[in-house]
Amino acid sequence: MTDTVAQFEHVIGICRELFAKKLKDYGPAWRILRATSLTDQIFIKANRIRSIETKGVSRIDEGVRSELIGIVNYGIIGLIQLELGHAERQDITVEQALELYDRFMTQTKNLMYAKNHDYDEAWRLMRPTSYTDLILSKVHRTKQIEDNQGVTLVSEGIDANYMDMVNYALFGLIRIEYAE
């Protein structure tokens, strides 16, 4: 598990670095987004990954790696928005946004570590295209829960689905970064 922890920390660092740079460029402009819009953003990115996987080619000079980073960051933003609600303007500082990012990323990776222990790193034996399909499935589940105003009878909520999407995207990033 030591390699897994180091690999996770490495790819999380890549995602956080881009998040921080975009905060410098735009500030926390994403605070105006409703959670449903974030779910749709993740859908767009996962759908593009699936398109690239199916067609075998991309016409835009950004590949699967950048889309996976986007899924990670939009998933964490989604968790933040679920807690804070959307705002009418940028209402937090860059520092507060980074603190929130770190808190929700820690919760998300701790969930992965617990599941990884129980599932014995099965994700390493999966096809990377399965991560894409699982993310898309989680997106569709999340949209249904959102359409039900967040109410579920027996299922996990939106937050758990966002965490799973982030973790599947991190698995994909590890597989790319470490050429597994």
N, C-alpha and C positions, 0 to 999 in steps of 0.2 A: 504493500500500500504506500510505502514511502515514495516510490516513483510516481504513483498516481497523485499523491499530494503535491509533489514538486511540479508535475505536469499541469495539474489544475491551477496552481498558483501562477504558473507562467502564462497560461492562456487567459486567466482572469486579469493578470497585469496588462496584457495586450488590450483587452476590452476596456479596462479602466482608463488606460492611457488615452485611448481615442475619446472616451466619454469626457475626460478632463479637458482635452484639447477643444472639443466641440463646445464645452461650457465656456471656454475662453472666447471662442468665436461668437457664440450666439447667446450666452447666458442660459438660464433654465427656461427657455422659450417653450419647452414641452409642458410646462405647468398648465397651459391652457387646454391641453388635450384631455378628452374624456377617455376612460379606460377602453371603451368600445373602439375608439380610433386607434389606440395602441394595439389592440387585438388585430385590427385590420392591417396595421403596418407590419406586424409579425406575419400575418397571412401573405402579404405581398412578397416579403422576403423569402419565406419558405416556398411559396409557389414558384418564385424565380429559380430557387435552387433546384426544385423538381424539374422545371423546364430545362435547365442546363444539364441535369443528369440524364434526362430523356433524350434531348437533342444532341448532346455531346459537344455543344459549341455555345459560345456566348458572343453576342455582337457588341456588348458594352464591356469596356475595359475594367470591369470589376467582377471577380469570380465568386465562387462559393464561400471562400474564406471571409470576404468582406460582408457577405449577407449573414453568415453565422454570427459574426461580431455584432451586426445590427440586431439580430434576434436576441442575443444576450442583453444588449443595452436597452432595447425596447422592453424586454421582459422585466428588467429591474426597474425601469421607469414605470411600468405598469403596476408593480408592487407598491412603489412610492405613491402613485396616484390613487390606488385603492385605499391606502391609509389616509392620505391628506385630502382626497377629492381633487377635482380640477379647480383651477383658479381662473379668474378673469384677466389676470396679468401675471407677470413674473413676480412672485411674492416670497421667494427665498433667495439667499445668496449662493454664490458658487460654492462656498465652503459648506454651507448647509446641504446643498445638493450632493456634494461628495461624501459627506457624513452619512446621508441617507443611502446613497449608493452602496457604501461599504457595509452598512448595517444589513441591508436586504441581501447583498451578495453573501455575507457571512451566513445568514439564515439559509440561503439557497444551497450553498456548498456544504453546510452541515447536514442538510437533508440528503444530499448526494452521498456524503461519506457514510451515513447510516444505511442508505439503500445499497450502496456499493458493498458494504460489509455483508449484508444479507444475500445479495444476488451474486456475490463472488466475482465481481468485475465482468459479468456477462456482456456488458456493452462492448468490450474489446473484441468479442467474437461476432458481433453483429455487423451487417453490411452498413456502410455509411448512408446508403439510400434509405435504410430503415429509420435512421434518425429523422430524415426529412419527412417520411410518412408519419412518424409518431408526432412530430411537431405539428404537422397539418391536422392530424386527428385531434390533438389537444386544442388547436385553434377552433376547430368546429365544435368541440365540446364547450369551450369557453363562450363562443357566440351563442350557443343554445342557453347556457346559464345566464348570460347577459340578457337574452330575450325573455328569460323567466325572472327578470329583475333580481338576479343573484340567488334565487331560492332553489335549493336542491332538496330532494327527499332522502337520498342515501349517498350521494356522491360528494367528492371533495369540491371545494369552492374554486373560484377564479384564481385566488392566490396560489393554491397548490398546482393548478394547471400552468400558470406563468412560471413557477419554479421548475416544473418538469420541462417546459420548453427551453428555459435557460440551460438546464443541465444537459439535455440532448444536444443543444448547440455547442456547449463546451466539450462534450464527447467528440463531436465532429471536428472542432478546432484542434483538439489533442491529436486526433488521427491525421489531420493535415500537417500540423507543426512537427510532429514526430514521425511522419511518413510511415504510419503503422498500417 
